[in-house]
Amino acid sequence: MFLAPYDSDAHLLLGRIYLRTGRQQDAVEALTIAVWSDPANAEAKQLLDRLR
């Protein structure tokens, strides 16, 4: 995350990890950055829509 702070796939993975550990607000933040970094990331959009 330090070397590529706007890597959409890294934030998607982080969001999925947060969801598995029950940290929903952190997951929303990570997935929001994933979508912001790459608007074509359909998986991140789908997960974020499910949480909102």
Summary of the structure (lengths in Angstrom):
residues: 52
radius of gyration: 9.8
end to end distance: 24.6
largest distance: 29.3
contacts: 143
relative contact order: 0.21
helix: 71%
strand: 0%
